[in-house]
Amino acid sequence: MKTRVEDRGDGSSGAPRADTLLTDTLLTDTLGRPLRDLRISVTDRCNFRCDYCMPAEIFGDAYEFLPRADILTFEEIERLVGVMAPLGVRKVRITGGEPLLRHGLHHLVQGLDAIEGIDDIALTTNASLLERMAGQLLRAGLTRMTVSLDSLDPDVFLAMNGGRLTVQEVFEGIATAERVGFGPLKINCVVQKGVNDHTLLDLARHFKGTGHILRFIEYMDVGTRNDWDLSQVLPAAELVRLIAAELPIEPVDPNYTGEVARRWRYKDGEGEIGIITSVSQPFCRDCSRARLTTDGQLVTCLFASGGTDLRGPLRQGASDGELRELVASVWGGRTDRYSEERTARMAEGKGKRERLEMYQIGG
């Protein structure tokens, strides 16, 4: 990696100009992976209690979430994204927790949309607050939206989200998003064998032909509090056989290098599905995603045990150039390929290592 930085040195809170960094070669990590995508967790709070992320028995009423002073402000997020854009970041995804719980989120979207180099701003949500916020987000510049929906079965869905929202309420949120102009949406379903796998065909049938893209996610060992067990994973190959037995599908080439989901399309032309295979078919070698936690840690892997503090230097007066060099050094030294290593660790009987929780890093 060769970089030449022209630092204004003013430490300003606004987004830096893209020409503050000139690159002779693309910023890459030790495995040649570029930095292209940034996922930002804007809150560690959620109004769901999904067992695979924030189980209710742990995250009860007495659980202490981050105090406001520890959470990055919108201005701080915008500045950090502006610092990273010249390094290659083009796509930003806003996550949580449930990101719509963050008051005034449309203001952040508007600020991100103004940063030179950022050409795609997406949001992952449980849809519970879309009815009153979808229009604001579209007008602010939000490009795409992903909605989480793990089952159409009312009882299964309620059991998986901790009894917080009905399927009908999610559909009302989806309808609002469609009405204001979002589409096609991506619909994410976390698949837990023995929990919701018997309802997957219903989901596929429902969204087939709607224009929306249903994506099935293998149950992953993110964090340490969801009692993950490999026996609860329905491998992608089995899922493909399940779907294809009733709804014929065929594989499709990825849209771009590093695309998370493996694509399959219906042979009758009525849309496609995606399968995220980080357990059975890891895609570490093409991973171009960094994550910014709610409290300002730069994390280079979904399964990381920690990150690099950006909030501290930012609040202590670091210049844009200094922050950018810090990010570049972290990404340049990146070696992460946890999903590829998982199988070997399990075969060797090694125990689980510490990892950040899903709600901290936003998936």
C-alpha positions as CSV (number, residue, x, y, z in Angstrom):
1,M,0.0,0.0,0.0
2,K,1.3,3.5,-0.9
3,T,-0.5,6.5,0.3
4,R,0.2,10.2,0.3
5,V,-1.8,12.3,2.7
6,E,-2.3,16.0,2.4
7,D,-3.6,16.9,5.9
8,R,-5.5,20.1,6.5
9,G,-4.5,19.6,10.1
10,D,-7.6,21.5,11.3
11,G,-9.3,18.6,13.1
12,S,-12.7,19.9,11.8
13,S,-15.8,17.9,12.5
14,G,-17.1,18.2,8.9
15,A,-16.4,15.5,6.2
16,P,-13.0,15.9,4.6
17,R,-12.6,16.5,0.9
18,A,-11.9,13.4,-1.1
19,D,-8.7,14.9,-2.4
20,T,-7.1,14.9,1.0
21,L,-5.8,11.5,0.2
22,L,-4.2,10.4,-3.1
23,T,-3.6,6.7,-3.6
24,D,-1.1,5.2,-5.9
25,T,-2.5,1.7,-5.3
26,L,-5.8,0.6,-3.7
27,L,-5.7,0.2,0.0
28,T,-5.8,-3.5,0.8
29,D,-5.2,-5.8,3.7
30,T,-2.6,-8.6,4.0
31,L,-4.8,-10.9,1.8
32,G,-5.3,-8.3,-0.9
33,R,-8.9,-7.4,0.2
34,P,-9.9,-3.8,-0.4
35,L,-11.9,-1.7,2.0
36,R,-15.2,-1.0,0.3
37,D,-18.1,-1.5,2.7
38,L,-18.6,0.1,6.2
39,R,-21.4,-1.1,8.6
40,I,-22.3,1.3,11.3
41,S,-24.1,0.3,14.5
42,V,-25.8,3.5,15.6
43,T,-27.3,2.0,18.8
44,D,-26.8,-1.0,21.0
45,R,-30.5,-1.0,21.9
46,C,-33.2,-3.1,20.3
47,N,-37.0,-3.5,20.8
48,F,-36.7,-7.2,19.9
49,R,-35.2,-10.0,22.0
50,C,-34.2,-12.5,19.3
51,D,-32.5,-15.5,20.9
52,Y,-29.7,-15.5,18.3
53,C,-28.7,-11.9,19.1
54,M,-30.2,-10.5,22.3
55,P,-31.8,-13.2,24.4
56,A,-34.3,-11.8,26.9
57,E,-32.9,-13.8,29.8
58,I,-29.7,-11.8,29.5
59,F,-31.0,-8.5,28.1
60,G,-33.8,-7.8,30.5
61,D,-35.1,-4.6,32.0
62,A,-32.1,-4.3,34.3
63,Y,-29.5,-4.6,31.5
64,E,-27.2,-1.6,31.3
65,F,-26.7,-0.4,27.7
66,L,-24.2,2.2,26.7
67,P,-24.6,5.6,28.3
68,R,-25.3,8.4,25.8
69,A,-21.8,10.0,26.3
70,D,-20.1,6.8,25.1
71,I,-22.1,6.7,21.8
72,L,-20.8,8.3,18.7
73,T,-22.7,11.4,17.7
74,F,-24.0,11.8,14.2
75,E,-21.4,14.4,13.5
76,E,-18.6,12.1,14.7
77,I,-19.9,9.2,12.5
78,E,-20.0,11.6,9.5
79,R,-16.5,12.7,10.1
80,L,-15.2,9.1,10.4
81,V,-17.0,8.1,7.2
82,G,-15.6,11.1,5.5
83,V,-12.1,10.0,6.6
84,M,-12.6,6.5,5.3
85,A,-14.2,7.4,1.9
86,P,-10.8,8.3,0.3
87,L,-9.5,5.0,1.5
88,G,-12.1,3.2,-0.7
89,V,-15.3,3.0,1.3
90,R,-18.2,3.4,-1.1
91,K,-21.1,1.6,0.6
92,V,-22.4,2.3,4.1
93,R,-25.0,0.2,5.9
94,I,-26.7,1.6,9.0
95,T,-27.4,-1.1,11.6
96,G,-27.9,-1.6,15.4
97,G,-29.4,-2.9,17.6
98,E,-32.5,-1.6,15.9
99,P,-31.2,1.6,14.1
100,L,-34.7,3.2,13.9
101,L,-34.6,3.6,17.7
102,R,-31.9,6.3,17.2
103,H,-33.7,9.6,17.3
104,G,-33.4,11.7,14.2
105,L,-31.7,9.0,12.1
106,H,-32.7,10.7,8.9
107,H,-30.3,13.5,9.8
108,L,-27.4,11.1,9.8
109,V,-28.5,9.7,6.4
110,Q,-28.6,13.2,5.0
111,G,-25.1,13.9,6.3
112,L,-23.7,10.6,4.9
113,D,-25.3,11.3,1.5
114,A,-23.3,14.6,1.3
115,I,-20.0,12.8,1.7
116,E,-18.1,12.6,-1.6
117,G,-17.4,9.1,-2.7
118,I,-20.3,7.5,-0.8
119,D,-22.7,6.2,-3.4
120,D,-24.8,3.7,-1.5
121,I,-26.5,4.0,1.9
122,A,-28.5,1.1,3.2
123,L,-30.4,0.2,6.4
124,T,-31.2,-3.0,8.1
125,T,-34.3,-2.9,10.3
126,N,-36.9,-5.0,12.0
127,A,-39.5,-2.7,10.4
128,S,-41.3,-1.9,13.6
129,L,-40.9,1.9,13.2
130,L,-41.0,2.2,9.4
131,E,-44.6,3.5,9.3
132,R,-43.5,6.8,10.6
133,M,-39.9,7.0,9.4
134,A,-39.7,5.4,5.9
135,G,-40.6,8.6,4.1
136,Q,-38.1,10.7,6.0
137,L,-35.3,8.2,5.3
138,L,-36.0,8.2,1.6
139,R,-36.0,11.9,1.3
140,A,-32.8,12.1,3.3
141,G,-31.0,9.9,0.7
142,L,-31.3,6.3,1.9
143,T,-30.7,4.1,-1.1
144,R,-31.7,0.6,0.0
145,M,-33.5,-1.2,2.8
146,T,-33.3,-4.7,4.3
147,V,-36.0,-6.0,6.6
148,S,-35.6,-8.9,9.0
149,L,-38.3,-11.5,9.0
150,D,-37.5,-15.0,10.3
151,S,-40.9,-16.7,9.7
152,L,-44.4,-16.2,8.4
153,D,-45.7,-18.5,11.1
154,P,-47.1,-16.1,13.8
155,D,-46.1,-18.3,16.7
156,V,-42.6,-19.1,15.4
157,F,-42.0,-15.5,14.6
158,L,-43.1,-14.3,18.1
159,A,-41.0,-17.0,19.8
160,M,-37.9,-15.9,17.8
161,N,-38.3,-12.2,18.4
162,G,-39.1,-12.5,22.1
163,G,-42.8,-11.7,21.7
164,R,-42.2,-8.2,20.6
165,L,-43.9,-7.9,17.1
166,T,-46.3,-9.8,14.9
167,V,-45.8,-10.8,11.4
168,Q,-48.6,-8.5,10.3
169,E,-46.9,-5.5,11.9
170,V,-43.7,-6.3,9.9
171,F,-45.8,-6.5,6.7
172,E,-47.3,-3.1,7.5
173,G,-43.7,-1.7,7.7
174,I,-42.8,-3.4,4.4
175,A,-45.9,-1.9,2.8
176,T,-45.0,1.6,4.0
177,A,-41.5,1.2,2.6
178,E,-42.9,0.2,-0.8
179,R,-45.5,3.0,-0.8
180,V,-43.0,5.7,-0.2
181,G,-40.7,4.4,-2.9
182,F,-38.3,1.8,-1.6
183,G,-37.8,-1.3,-3.6
184,P,-36.9,-3.9,-4.2
185,L,-36.3,-4.7,-0.6
186,K,-34.1,-7.5,0.8
187,I,-35.8,-9.7,3.4
188,N,-33.4,-11.4,5.8
189,C,-34.3,-14.7,7.5
190,V,-31.9,-16.3,10.0
191,V,-32.4,-20.0,9.7
192,Q,-32.2,-22.1,12.9
193,K,-32.6,-25.9,12.4
194,G,-35.4,-27.2,14.5
195,V,-36.8,-23.7,15.1
196,N,-38.0,-22.1,11.9
197,D,-36.6,-24.4,9.1
198,H,-40.1,-25.9,8.6
199,T,-41.4,-22.5,7.6
200,L,-38.9,-21.5,5.0
201,L,-40.9,-22.7,2.0
202,D,-43.8,-20.5,3.1
203,L,-41.4,-17.5,3.0
204,A,-40.1,-18.4,-0.4
205,R,-43.6,-18.8,-1.8
206,H,-44.8,-15.5,-0.3
207,F,-42.0,-13.3,-1.7
208,K,-41.6,-15.2,-5.1
209,G,-42.7,-12.8,-7.8
210,T,-42.9,-9.7,-5.6
211,G,-39.6,-8.2,-6.7
212,H,-38.2,-8.4,-3.2
213,I,-35.1,-10.6,-2.6
214,L,-35.4,-13.1,0.2
215,R,-32.1,-14.0,1.8
216,F,-31.6,-17.0,4.1
217,I,-28.7,-16.6,6.6
218,E,-27.1,-19.7,8.2
219,Y,-27.3,-19.5,12.0
220,M,-23.9,-18.1,13.0
221,D,-21.7,-18.1,16.1
222,V,-21.7,-14.3,16.4
223,G,-21.1,-13.2,20.0
224,T,-21.0,-15.6,22.9
225,R,-24.5,-15.4,24.4
226,N,-26.7,-17.3,21.9
227,D,-25.7,-20.9,22.8
228,W,-24.7,-21.5,19.2
229,D,-24.3,-25.1,18.2
230,L,-23.4,-26.5,14.8
231,S,-26.3,-28.9,15.0
232,Q,-28.6,-25.8,14.7
233,V,-27.1,-24.8,11.3
234,L,-29.1,-25.8,8.2
235,P,-26.3,-25.8,5.6
236,A,-26.9,-24.0,2.3
237,A,-26.8,-27.2,0.3
238,E,-29.7,-28.6,2.3
239,L,-31.6,-25.4,2.0
240,V,-31.1,-25.3,-1.8
241,R,-32.5,-28.9,-2.0
242,L,-35.5,-27.9,0.2
243,I,-36.4,-24.9,-2.0
244,A,-35.7,-26.5,-5.3
245,A,-37.8,-29.6,-4.6
246,E,-40.9,-27.3,-4.9
247,L,-39.7,-24.1,-6.5
248,P,-37.0,-24.9,-9.1
249,I,-34.0,-22.6,-8.9
250,E,-30.6,-22.3,-10.6
251,P,-27.4,-20.5,-9.5
252,V,-26.6,-17.0,-10.7
253,D,-23.2,-15.3,-10.9
254,P,-22.5,-12.7,-8.2
255,N,-23.2,-9.1,-8.9
256,Y,-19.7,-8.1,-7.8
257,T,-16.7,-9.5,-6.0
258,G,-17.3,-9.8,-2.3
259,E,-21.1,-10.1,-2.5
260,V,-22.3,-11.6,0.8
261,A,-25.1,-13.8,-0.5
262,R,-24.8,-16.6,-3.0
263,R,-27.5,-15.9,-5.6
264,W,-30.2,-18.3,-6.9
265,R,-33.0,-17.4,-9.3
266,Y,-36.3,-19.1,-10.0
267,K,-36.3,-20.9,-13.3
268,D,-39.7,-19.4,-14.2
269,G,-38.2,-15.9,-14.0
270,E,-40.1,-14.8,-10.9
271,G,-37.2,-13.4,-9.0
272,E,-34.3,-14.7,-6.9
273,I,-33.2,-15.7,-3.4
274,G,-29.8,-15.3,-1.7
275,I,-28.1,-17.6,0.8
276,I,-25.5,-16.3,3.2
277,T,-23.2,-19.2,3.9
278,S,-20.6,-18.1,6.4
279,V,-20.6,-21.4,8.2
280,S,-20.8,-24.0,5.4
281,Q,-19.1,-22.1,2.6
282,P,-17.1,-19.2,4.1
283,F,-16.4,-16.2,1.9
284,C,-13.6,-14.6,4.0
285,R,-11.2,-14.3,1.0
286,D,-13.5,-11.7,-0.7
287,C,-14.6,-9.8,2.4
288,S,-14.3,-6.0,2.0
289,R,-16.4,-5.0,5.0
290,A,-15.3,-3.0,8.1
291,R,-17.6,-2.2,11.0
292,L,-17.9,0.8,13.3
293,T,-19.4,0.0,16.7
294,T,-21.8,2.2,18.6
295,D,-19.0,3.4,20.8
296,G,-16.5,4.1,18.0
297,Q,-14.5,0.9,17.7
298,L,-13.2,-0.1,14.2
299,V,-13.8,-3.8,13.8
300,T,-12.5,-5.8,10.8
301,C,-14.4,-9.0,11.2
302,L,-18.0,-10.0,12.2
303,F,-16.4,-12.5,14.6
304,A,-13.8,-10.3,16.1
305,S,-13.0,-10.3,19.8
306,G,-12.2,-6.6,19.8
307,G,-11.6,-3.5,17.7
308,T,-9.5,-0.3,17.5
309,D,-10.7,2.8,19.3
310,L,-11.4,5.7,16.9
311,R,-13.6,7.7,19.3
312,G,-10.8,8.4,21.7
313,P,-8.4,9.9,19.2
314,L,-11.3,11.7,17.5
315,R,-12.4,13.4,20.7
316,Q,-8.8,14.1,21.7
317,G,-8.3,16.3,18.7
318,A,-6.8,14.0,16.1
319,S,-6.7,15.5,12.6
320,D,-8.4,13.9,9.7
321,G,-5.1,12.8,8.4
322,E,-4.1,11.1,11.7
323,L,-7.5,9.3,11.8
324,R,-7.1,8.2,8.2
325,E,-3.6,6.9,8.8
326,L,-4.9,5.0,11.9
327,V,-7.7,3.3,9.8
328,A,-5.3,2.6,7.0
329,S,-2.8,0.9,9.4
330,V,-5.6,-1.3,10.9
331,W,-6.9,-2.4,7.5
332,G,-3.5,-2.8,6.0
333,G,-2.6,-5.2,8.8
334,R,-5.9,-7.1,8.6
335,T,-5.5,-11.0,8.6
336,D,-9.1,-12.0,9.5
337,R,-10.6,-15.1,8.1
338,Y,-12.5,-16.5,11.1
339,S,-15.2,-18.4,9.2
340,E,-12.5,-20.3,7.2
341,E,-10.7,-21.2,10.5
342,R,-13.9,-22.2,12.4
343,T,-14.1,-25.7,11.0
344,A,-10.5,-26.4,11.8
345,R,-10.9,-25.1,15.4
346,M,-14.0,-27.3,15.9
347,A,-12.2,-30.4,14.5
348,E,-9.3,-29.8,16.9
349,G,-11.8,-29.5,19.8
350,K,-10.8,-26.0,20.6
351,G,-13.3,-24.0,22.7
352,K,-15.1,-20.9,21.7
353,R,-13.1,-17.7,21.7
354,E,-14.4,-14.4,22.9
355,R,-16.2,-12.3,20.4
356,L,-18.1,-9.1,20.2
357,E,-21.8,-9.4,20.4
358,M,-24.0,-8.9,17.3
359,Y,-25.8,-5.8,18.6
360,Q,-22.5,-4.1,19.2
361,I,-21.2,-4.4,15.6
362,G,-24.5,-4.5,13.6
363,G,-24.1,-7.8,11.7
